[in-house]
Amino acid sequence: MHKIAKRGSARAEKGETRRTSHLLRVAKVVCQSGEYPCLIRDVSAEDVSLRFFHKVVPERRIILEQGNGATWPIERNWAQGAEAGYRFACHVDVDAFTTELSPYADRAIRLRMERPAMAAVAGQLHHATLLDLSASGARLEAETEWPVRSLVRVAIEGFPLRFGHVSWRRGLQHGINFQGVMPLDEFARSVRDIQPFHPASGKARMRDWTTRAA
């Protein structure tokens, strides 16, 4: 942390760049091992520091994706515990970065992943495929169409059982709004456990998780 701060201070004295500190803006990183929520702590035209809710992701070269969909290739300079500093692959406009203009300002960070899921809808158990997941909802593809506004129980192996309703449907894809929003730290640790970075324990994988949706 101090290493980046010192470089940023030196550049600021030369008038070369400006650093915005203590953003604590929610974003995600996209890696070979999956997608993980994080907080942007501070940023300059050349580098950015991130705070995770678990150990720093193992890959050195990753993609930082903001809530508005803007993506930035970054490379890790240092890591300590749950925090790490990264250098941008290109010069960044700090004002545009921090403004983060988006037509979906209130949309939660969504993680793209394909996982088997089970959903109980109107008393019937359905096989489904998870396509993306957030702290407040999910997108599932099913073998049949579910009525909009139907109550749903969603079970994903290694992830807490979630209750919600069908908010929209396009073909066989369904948007699910969960009842209540998971705290970000709990969500981040839960999605870490269902991705390759930190696979769930053998006991968790062996239990009959499909019955949880029934």
C-alpha positions as a printed NumPy array, in Angstrom:
array([[  0.   ,   0.   ,   0.   ],
       [  2.716,   2.459,   0.963],
       [  4.64 ,   1.667,  -2.197],
       [  1.867,   2.894,  -4.483],
       [  1.091,   5.899,  -2.279],
       [  4.69 ,   7.053,  -2.456],
       [  4.845,   6.758,  -6.23 ],
       [  1.557,   8.639,  -6.511],
       [  2.826,  11.438,  -4.262],
       [  6.011,  11.836,  -6.317],
       [  4.064,  12.103,  -9.556],
       [  1.607,  14.564,  -8.039],
       [  4.497,  16.851,  -7.003],
       [  5.645,  16.825, -10.643],
       [  2.134,  17.636, -11.851],
       [  2.008,  14.457, -13.932],
       [ -1.075,  12.833, -12.4  ],
       [ -3.716,  13.046,  -9.721],
       [ -4.659,  10.381,  -7.199],
       [ -8.167,   9.939,  -5.829],
       [ -8.09 ,   8.154,  -2.49 ],
       [-10.581,   6.299,  -0.308],
       [-13.102,   5.601,  -3.068],
       [-14.305,   2.266,  -1.66 ],
       [-16.164,   1.752,  -4.949],
       [-17.54 ,  -1.748,  -5.604],
       [-16.142,  -3.456,  -8.719],
       [-15.043,  -6.939,  -9.754],
       [-11.98 ,  -8.61 , -11.191],
       [-12.12 , -11.11 , -14.05 ],
       [ -9.504, -13.863, -13.863],
       [ -8.827, -17.28 , -15.334],
       [-10.089, -18.728, -12.043],
       [-13.373, -16.799, -12.034],
       [-14.884, -13.405, -11.218],
       [-14.592, -11.841,  -7.755],
       [-16.054,  -8.695,  -6.133],
       [-13.642,  -6.139,  -4.715],
       [-13.447,  -2.542,  -3.533],
       [-11.465,   0.128,  -5.381],
       [ -9.56 ,   1.962,  -2.652],
       [ -7.701,   4.607,  -4.646],
       [ -6.701,   5.29 ,  -8.228],
       [ -4.289,   7.373, -10.279],
       [ -3.683,   7.606, -14.014],
       [ -1.176,   4.754, -13.751],
       [ -2.237,   2.461, -10.925],
       [ -5.062,   1.351,  -8.634],
       [ -5.297,  -0.372,  -5.271],
       [ -7.976,  -2.96 ,  -4.527],
       [ -9.317,  -4.559,  -1.384],
       [-10.773,  -8.056,  -1.553],
       [-12.922,  -9.865,   0.984],
       [-10.541, -12.819,   1.04 ],
       [ -6.959, -13.464,  -0.034],
       [ -5.84 , -11.625,  -3.153],
       [ -6.628, -13.537,  -6.353],
       [ -3.584, -15.541,  -7.485],
       [ -3.241, -14.299, -11.084],
       [ -0.928, -11.326, -11.635],
       [ -2.53 , -10.113, -14.88 ],
       [ -6.305,  -9.689, -14.624],
       [ -9.158,  -7.454, -15.787],
       [-10.758,  -4.87 , -13.513],
       [-14.427,  -4.284, -14.43 ],
       [-16.366,  -1.367, -12.975],
       [-20.09 ,  -1.294, -12.305],
       [-20.742,   0.517, -15.588],
       [-19.058,  -2.265, -17.582],
       [-15.792,  -0.387, -18.274],
       [-12.852,  -2.815, -18.283],
       [ -9.179,  -2.214, -17.536],
       [ -6.281,  -4.677, -17.97 ],
       [ -4.119,  -4.468, -14.83 ],
       [ -0.983,  -6.173, -13.489],
       [ -0.254,  -6.706,  -9.809],
       [  2.676,  -4.816,  -8.271],
       [  2.274,  -5.924,  -4.672],
       [ -0.081,  -7.819,  -2.368],
       [ -0.557,  -7.962,   1.381],
       [ -3.369,  -9.95 ,   2.96 ],
       [ -6.612,  -8.935,   1.267],
       [ -5.171,  -5.826,  -0.441],
       [ -3.139,  -5.397,  -3.612],
       [ -1.826,  -2.687,  -5.906],
       [ -2.03 ,  -2.959,  -9.696],
       [ -0.613,  -1.004, -12.617],
       [ -2.905,  -0.133, -15.533],
       [ -1.868,  -1.315, -19.002],
       [ -2.726,   2.15 , -20.359],
       [ -3.069,   5.722, -19.134],
       [ -6.397,   6.265, -17.317],
       [ -8.545,   9.401, -17.168],
       [ -9.075,   9.593, -13.404],
       [-12.121,  11.866, -13.678],
       [-13.908,   9.502, -16.084],
       [-12.893,   6.516, -13.973],
       [-14.27 ,   7.939, -10.731],
       [-17.419,   9.429, -12.296],
       [-18.331,   5.967, -13.627],
       [-21.259,   7.114, -15.772],
       [-23.844,   4.373, -16.278],
       [-27.566,   4.064, -17.087],
       [-27.662,   1.324, -14.426],
       [-26.325,   3.225, -11.429],
       [-28.149,   1.066,  -8.869],
       [-27.397,  -2.309, -10.461],
       [-25.419,  -4.686,  -8.271],
       [-22.147,  -6.147,  -9.528],
       [-22.934,  -9.3  , -11.523],
       [-20.582, -12.24 , -11.825],
       [-20.725, -14.312, -15.001],
       [-20.467, -18.015, -14.311],
       [-22.062, -21.242, -15.462],
       [-23.04 , -23.611, -12.674],
       [-25.703, -26.31 , -12.311],
       [-28.647, -25.211, -10.169],
       [-31.946, -26.538,  -8.908],
       [-35.057, -24.389,  -8.569],
       [-38.372, -25.126,  -6.878],
       [-41.19 , -23.296,  -8.687],
       [-44.866, -23.821,  -7.782],
       [-44.021, -27.039,  -5.973],
       [-42.057, -28.508,  -8.912],
       [-38.316, -29.106,  -8.886],
       [-36.438, -27.977, -12.029],
       [-32.893, -28.443, -13.271],
       [-31.392, -25.127, -14.391],
       [-28.101, -23.484, -15.325],
       [-26.851, -20.428, -13.466],
       [-25.608, -17.798, -15.975],
       [-24.818, -14.885, -13.678],
       [-25.126, -14.078, -10.002],
       [-25.224, -10.993,  -7.793],
       [-25.9  , -10.29 ,  -4.131],
       [-29.504,  -9.467,  -5.022],
       [-30.409, -11.84 ,  -7.845],
       [-29.466, -14.344, -10.525],
       [-30.083, -15.265, -14.158],
       [-31.066, -18.878, -14.729],
       [-31.693, -20.851, -17.893],
       [-34.245, -23.638, -17.449],
       [-35.748, -26.43 , -19.529],
       [-39.254, -24.918, -19.275],
       [-40.753, -21.442, -18.918],
       [-41.6  , -20.263, -15.412],
       [-44.399, -17.725, -14.887],
       [-43.254, -14.196, -14.091],
       [-43.784, -13.321, -10.4  ],
       [-43.571, -16.991,  -9.395],
       [-41.917, -17.681,  -6.054],
       [-38.625, -19.578,  -6.439],
       [-36.154, -21.375,  -4.209],
       [-32.724, -21.58 ,  -5.804],
       [-30.036, -24.075,  -4.791],
       [-26.496, -23.796,  -6.168],
       [-23.869, -26.245,  -4.95 ],
       [-21.71 , -24.651,  -2.255],
       [-23.778, -21.42 ,  -2.184],
       [-26.376, -20.443,   0.451],
       [-29.974, -21.379,  -0.408],
       [-31.765, -18.311,  -1.809],
       [-35.467, -17.437,  -2.041],
       [-36.949, -14.976,  -4.534],
       [-39.319, -14.498,  -7.438],
       [-39.177, -14.487, -11.247],
       [-38.937, -10.815, -12.25 ],
       [-38.6  , -11.333, -16.039],
       [-38.357, -14.063, -18.663],
       [-36.814, -14.132, -22.141],
       [-37.332, -17.507, -23.734],
       [-35.96 , -20.029, -21.269],
       [-33.85 , -17.47 , -19.397],
       [-35.275, -16.112, -16.136],
       [-34.276, -13.185, -13.976],
       [-34.602, -13.932, -10.278],
       [-34.839, -11.216,  -7.626],
       [-33.772, -12.556,  -4.244],
       [-35.578, -11.719,  -1.02 ],
       [-33.078,  -9.439,   0.675],
       [-29.562,  -8.521,  -0.439],
       [-26.607, -10.52 ,   0.838],
       [-23.979,  -8.408,   2.625],
       [-21.154,  -7.827,   0.164],
       [-18.512,  -9.529,   2.29 ],
       [-20.668, -12.645,   2.719],
       [-21.481, -12.709,  -0.992],
       [-17.818, -12.339,  -1.965],
       [-16.695, -15.205,   0.251],
       [-19.583, -17.401,  -0.933],
       [-18.757, -16.941,  -4.628],
       [-15.075, -17.549,  -3.917],
       [-16.052, -20.964,  -2.562],
       [-17.834, -22.038,  -5.769],
       [-15.083, -20.999,  -8.192],
       [-11.688, -22.575,  -8.958],
       [ -9.741, -20.018,  -6.88 ],
       [-10.94 , -21.668,  -3.68 ],
       [-13.105, -24.754,  -4.345],
       [-15.592, -25.869,  -1.736],
       [-14.513, -28.581,   0.658],
       [-15.   , -32.24 ,  -0.151],
       [-17.755, -32.531,   2.438],
       [-19.647, -29.622,   0.899],
       [-19.372, -31.147,  -2.563],
       [-20.474, -34.594,  -1.408],
       [-23.683, -33.571,   0.352],
       [-26.964, -33.972,  -1.503],
       [-27.418, -30.285,  -2.305],
       [-30.219, -30.933,  -4.793],
       [-32.659, -31.768,  -1.989],
       [-32.27 , -28.278,  -0.543],
       [-34.44 , -26.796,  -3.305],
       [-37.252, -29.311,  -2.888]])
